[in-house]
């Protein structure tokens, strides 16, 4: 059984590294996806021409975010924010990447 586990793990590891050069590259891919995902959410709410006031657009965004967080008992949050709280444990180039994402938003 232990040998079967080792074979399965080796296969998964090879499959992972077929698509990504490193764990850092995988993390950057996830962050890139999250950046695009969240940018679209911001655009949907903040550029909504059906709401005339900019303040009302911000309120609509916050209300929707609150509703979504409540759906998961407030156990989920912003990936970028969570990573920034643990910057000291991240690869050296991640803090700059995270700041760039925030500036993009």
ChimeraX commands (.cxc) that place a marker at each C-alpha (Angstrom):
marker #1 position 0.00,0.00,0.00 radius 0.5
marker #1 position 2.83,2.40,0.84 radius 0.5
marker #1 position 4.44,1.78,-2.54 radius 0.5
marker #1 position 1.13,2.51,-4.30 radius 0.5
marker #1 position 0.92,5.80,-2.39 radius 0.5
marker #1 position 4.48,6.70,-3.44 radius 0.5
marker #1 position 3.74,5.90,-7.10 radius 0.5
marker #1 position 0.57,8.01,-7.00 radius 0.5
marker #1 position 2.40,10.91,-5.36 radius 0.5
marker #1 position 5.27,10.73,-7.87 radius 0.5
marker #1 position 2.77,10.76,-10.74 radius 0.5
marker #1 position 0.93,13.79,-9.35 radius 0.5
marker #1 position 4.20,15.61,-8.77 radius 0.5
marker #1 position 5.34,14.98,-12.36 radius 0.5
marker #1 position 1.93,16.10,-13.66 radius 0.5
marker #1 position 2.12,19.30,-11.61 radius 0.5
marker #1 position 5.61,20.15,-12.85 radius 0.5
marker #1 position 4.54,19.44,-16.43 radius 0.5
marker #1 position 2.28,22.50,-16.21 radius 0.5
marker #1 position 4.27,24.65,-13.77 radius 0.5
marker #1 position 8.02,25.10,-13.38 radius 0.5
marker #1 position 7.69,25.66,-9.63 radius 0.5
marker #1 position 5.26,26.22,-6.77 radius 0.5
marker #1 position 6.01,29.94,-7.11 radius 0.5
marker #1 position 4.89,29.89,-10.74 radius 0.5
marker #1 position 1.71,28.06,-9.73 radius 0.5
marker #1 position 1.05,30.74,-7.08 radius 0.5
marker #1 position 1.59,33.51,-9.62 radius 0.5
marker #1 position -0.87,31.80,-11.99 radius 0.5
marker #1 position -3.48,31.66,-9.21 radius 0.5
marker #1 position -2.88,35.33,-8.38 radius 0.5
marker #1 position -3.17,36.31,-12.04 radius 0.5
marker #1 position -6.50,34.49,-12.28 radius 0.5
marker #1 position -7.73,36.10,-9.04 radius 0.5
marker #1 position -6.65,39.53,-10.27 radius 0.5
marker #1 position -8.68,39.13,-13.47 radius 0.5
marker #1 position -11.65,37.68,-11.57 radius 0.5
marker #1 position -11.74,40.51,-9.02 radius 0.5
marker #1 position -11.14,43.20,-11.66 radius 0.5
marker #1 position -14.27,42.00,-13.45 radius 0.5
marker #1 position -16.23,42.13,-10.18 radius 0.5
marker #1 position -15.06,45.71,-9.64 radius 0.5
marker #1 position -16.00,46.69,-13.19 radius 0.5
marker #1 position -19.47,45.14,-12.85 radius 0.5
marker #1 position -20.26,47.24,-9.81 radius 0.5
marker #1 position -18.20,50.39,-10.13 radius 0.5
marker #1 position -18.76,51.00,-13.84 radius 0.5
marker #1 position -22.47,50.15,-13.75 radius 0.5
marker #1 position -24.12,52.95,-15.73 radius 0.5
marker #1 position -27.53,51.96,-14.36 radius 0.5
marker #1 position -26.45,53.55,-11.07 radius 0.5
marker #1 position -25.80,57.24,-11.57 radius 0.5
marker #1 position -23.95,58.11,-8.36 radius 0.5
marker #1 position -20.38,56.91,-7.80 radius 0.5
marker #1 position -21.13,56.65,-4.08 radius 0.5
marker #1 position -24.13,54.41,-4.80 radius 0.5
marker #1 position -21.93,52.21,-7.01 radius 0.5
marker #1 position -19.44,51.79,-4.17 radius 0.5
marker #1 position -22.31,51.00,-1.83 radius 0.5
marker #1 position -23.65,48.39,-4.28 radius 0.5
marker #1 position -20.20,46.79,-4.48 radius 0.5
marker #1 position -19.85,46.66,-0.68 radius 0.5
marker #1 position -23.37,45.29,-0.25 radius 0.5
marker #1 position -22.72,42.51,-2.76 radius 0.5
marker #1 position -19.37,41.69,-1.14 radius 0.5
marker #1 position -21.00,41.54,2.29 radius 0.5
marker #1 position -23.73,39.23,0.97 radius 0.5
marker #1 position -21.16,36.93,-0.62 radius 0.5
marker #1 position -19.04,36.81,2.54 radius 0.5
marker #1 position -22.10,36.08,4.69 radius 0.5
marker #1 position -22.94,33.16,2.41 radius 0.5
marker #1 position -19.74,31.50,3.66 radius 0.5
marker #1 position -20.13,32.61,7.30 radius 0.5
marker #1 position -17.42,35.24,6.80 radius 0.5
marker #1 position -14.76,32.51,6.56 radius 0.5
marker #1 position -13.59,33.61,3.14 radius 0.5
marker #1 position -11.83,36.79,2.25 radius 0.5
marker #1 position -9.57,38.44,-0.26 radius 0.5
marker #1 position -6.72,36.20,-1.39 radius 0.5
marker #1 position -4.43,39.19,-1.93 radius 0.5
marker #1 position -5.20,40.60,1.51 radius 0.5
marker #1 position -4.60,37.26,3.20 radius 0.5
marker #1 position -1.28,36.81,1.43 radius 0.5
marker #1 position -0.18,40.34,2.31 radius 0.5
marker #1 position -0.73,39.51,5.98 radius 0.5
marker #1 position 1.79,36.68,5.59 radius 0.5
marker #1 position 4.33,38.44,3.36 radius 0.5
marker #1 position 7.31,37.27,5.39 radius 0.5
marker #1 position 6.53,33.66,4.45 radius 0.5
marker #1 position 6.20,34.32,0.71 radius 0.5
marker #1 position 8.80,34.18,-2.08 radius 0.5
marker #1 position 10.81,37.43,-2.33 radius 0.5
marker #1 position 9.05,38.80,-5.43 radius 0.5
marker #1 position 5.50,38.23,-4.15 radius 0.5
marker #1 position 5.15,41.46,-2.11 radius 0.5
marker #1 position 5.81,43.53,-5.25 radius 0.5
marker #1 position 3.38,41.37,-7.22 radius 0.5
marker #1 position 0.68,41.81,-4.56 radius 0.5
marker #1 position 1.20,45.58,-4.45 radius 0.5
marker #1 position 0.96,45.73,-8.24 radius 0.5
marker #1 position -2.35,43.88,-8.10 radius 0.5
marker #1 position -3.72,46.34,-5.54 radius 0.5
marker #1 position -2.62,49.29,-7.67 radius 0.5
marker #1 position -4.29,47.68,-10.68 radius 0.5
marker #1 position -7.60,47.49,-8.83 radius 0.5
marker link #1:1,2 radius 0.2
marker link #1:2,3 radius 0.2
marker link #1:3,4 radius 0.2
marker link #1:4,5 radius 0.2
marker link #1:5,6 radius 0.2
marker link #1:6,7 radius 0.2
marker link #1:7,8 radius 0.2
marker link #1:8,9 radius 0.2
marker link #1:9,10 radius 0.2
marker link #1:10,11 radius 0.2
marker link #1:11,12 radius 0.2
marker link #1:12,13 radius 0.2
marker link #1:13,14 radius 0.2
marker link #1:14,15 radius 0.2
marker link #1:15,16 radius 0.2
marker link #1:16,17 radius 0.2
marker link #1:17,18 radius 0.2
marker link #1:18,19 radius 0.2
marker link #1:19,20 radius 0.2
marker link #1:20,21 radius 0.2
marker link #1:21,22 radius 0.2
marker link #1:22,23 radius 0.2
marker link #1:23,24 radius 0.2
marker link #1:24,25 radius 0.2
marker link #1:25,26 radius 0.2
marker link #1:26,27 radius 0.2
marker link #1:27,28 radius 0.2
marker link #1:28,29 radius 0.2
marker link #1:29,30 radius 0.2
marker link #1:30,31 radius 0.2
marker link #1:31,32 radius 0.2
marker link #1:32,33 radius 0.2
marker link #1:33,34 radius 0.2
marker link #1:34,35 radius 0.2
marker link #1:35,36 radius 0.2
marker link #1:36,37 radius 0.2
marker link #1:37,38 radius 0.2
marker link #1:38,39 radius 0.2
marker link #1:39,40 radius 0.2
marker link #1:40,41 radius 0.2
marker link #1:41,42 radius 0.2
marker link #1:42,43 radius 0.2
marker link #1:43,44 radius 0.2
marker link #1:44,45 radius 0.2
marker link #1:45,46 radius 0.2
marker link #1:46,47 radius 0.2
marker link #1:47,48 radius 0.2
marker link #1:48,49 radius 0.2
marker link #1:49,50 radius 0.2
marker link #1:50,51 radius 0.2
marker link #1:51,52 radius 0.2
marker link #1:52,53 radius 0.2
marker link #1:53,54 radius 0.2
marker link #1:54,55 radius 0.2
marker link #1:55,56 radius 0.2
marker link #1:56,57 radius 0.2
marker link #1:57,58 radius 0.2
marker link #1:58,59 radius 0.2
marker link #1:59,60 radius 0.2
marker link #1:60,61 radius 0.2
marker link #1:61,62 radius 0.2
marker link #1:62,63 radius 0.2
marker link #1:63,64 radius 0.2
marker link #1:64,65 radius 0.2
marker link #1:65,66 radius 0.2
marker link #1:66,67 radius 0.2
marker link #1:67,68 radius 0.2
marker link #1:68,69 radius 0.2
marker link #1:69,70 radius 0.2
marker link #1:70,71 radius 0.2
marker link #1:71,72 radius 0.2
marker link #1:72,73 radius 0.2
marker link #1:73,74 radius 0.2
marker link #1:74,75 radius 0.2
marker link #1:75,76 radius 0.2
marker link #1:76,77 radius 0.2
marker link #1:77,78 radius 0.2
marker link #1:78,79 radius 0.2
marker link #1:79,80 radius 0.2
marker link #1:80,81 radius 0.2
marker link #1:81,82 radius 0.2
marker link #1:82,83 radius 0.2
marker link #1:83,84 radius 0.2
marker link #1:84,85 radius 0.2
marker link #1:85,86 radius 0.2
marker link #1:86,87 radius 0.2
marker link #1:87,88 radius 0.2
marker link #1:88,89 radius 0.2
marker link #1:89,90 radius 0.2
marker link #1:90,91 radius 0.2
marker link #1:91,92 radius 0.2
marker link #1:92,93 radius 0.2
marker link #1:93,94 radius 0.2
marker link #1:94,95 radius 0.2
marker link #1:95,96 radius 0.2
marker link #1:96,97 radius 0.2
marker link #1:97,98 radius 0.2
marker link #1:98,99 radius 0.2
marker link #1:99,100 radius 0.2
marker link #1:100,101 radius 0.2
marker link #1:101,102 radius 0.2
marker link #1:102,103 radius 0.2
marker link #1:103,104 radius 0.2
marker link #1:104,105 radius 0.2
view
